[in-house]
């Protein structure tokens, strides 16, 4: 499954990921569906051989998946991808 397919699959779900940093720790918070979405997105990016990264965030593409409290986006980079 491609990353776009994952986003499409979860588009109608109530997903609200919250991200912040506290005491040098990057927090990712969400309900079960939100965490499953992220795991599926990471898996899809791991299988992607042409696009080396996907970036989603509260002020970027995929902002629908983030809570209003989210401070940071998430970039998933596959170092095995070939450009």
C-alpha positions, 0 to 999 in steps of 0.5 A: 500500500502506498502512503497516499492510499494510507491517508485515503483509507484513514481520511474519514476517521477521527484521527487527531495526532498531538506532537510536542517536545518536553525535556528533550523528548518528542511526544506523539499522542493519539488514540488507537486509530491515530497510532494505527494510521501512523504505523501504517504510514511508516510501513508504507514509507518503508516499502516505498522505493522511489519517494524517499520521504513523506512529511505531514504536519499541522501546517502541512499536507495531512494537517487533517490528521493533527490536533489543534494543539500539535506543535510539530509535523512528522517526516518519515525518511526511507534511506533505502529509497532510490531517487 
